[in-house]
Amino acid sequence: MIMEYFVVDAFTNKVFHGNPAAVFVLDNWLADEQMQKIAIENNLSETAFTVCEEDVFELRWFTPDREIDLCGHATLATAFVLFTYYDYVGDTITFTSQSGPLFVTRKNDFFYLDFPSILPKETPILPEYEQALGTKIREAYIARDLFFVLEDEAAVAQLTPDYTKMKDFHLGVGVIVTASGTQVDFVSRAFFPKLTINEDPVCGSAHSNLIPYWNKQLNKVHMKALQVSARGGVLDCEFKTERVIIGGQAVLYAKGEASI
């Protein structure tokens, strides 16, 4: 079986920046084991699979380790593919997912994700957290991922965590670190060594936590965010109480065929 697929760099307008995701638009679902093997073969942080069911697209995301319940950059990448290469009619695509309905609206060359707003809950700062990060933590929270607030942007940008120690954290799938920004409202980085992804270059799902947190801290509804990974990514953010809006661009890196 030959299947068309795309590799898209999300949250950027330049190839080799942002966060790459593979996208497969399917007529029918493959077996879970087969989708997991494809994700392992791609060896990207996420491979997205989507199937259209009565004008709504079911969407699933696989890391090289497992299926996950929410992914921002691969959702943006999937919408980019549907709008650009499948001639989707309309301005907004509706996805169904493990995290409920998700929406992506196209405005010129920007794509705006409508995601759930998930304010993380406070959790104790354990010594092993600071040992793994190699820096002081000002505040600690937990939702799906551990969420650490650091002293400033430099502390986030210069972080060199111990990924082996991170794997031993009892709480959280991943680790989000954040601080207020100098040229933007806030910065962040995201780490998922438990999923075999040491650092996720631009993590859209992390902003389901980051946006409500920084809304409370800054008392701002519209915010600009920067993920200060080596590849980097810029995100336009809006807080809407029960939902968050995460905007960014995307660019095609590769289009090919997979022989399964």
Secondary structure, DSSP 8 states (H G I E B T S, - for coil): -EEEEEEEEES-SSTTSSEEEEEEEESS---HHHHHHHHHHHTSS-EEEEEEETTEEEEEEE-SS-EES--HHHHHHHHHHHHHHS---SSEEEEEETTEEEEEEEETTEEEEEEE----EE----HHHHHHHTS--SEEEESSSEEEE-SSHHHHHT----HHHHHT-SS-SSEEEEEE-SSSSEEEEEEEGGGTEEEESS-TTTHHHHHHHHHHHH--SEEEEEE-SSS-EEEEEEEETTEEEEEE-EEEEEEEEEE-
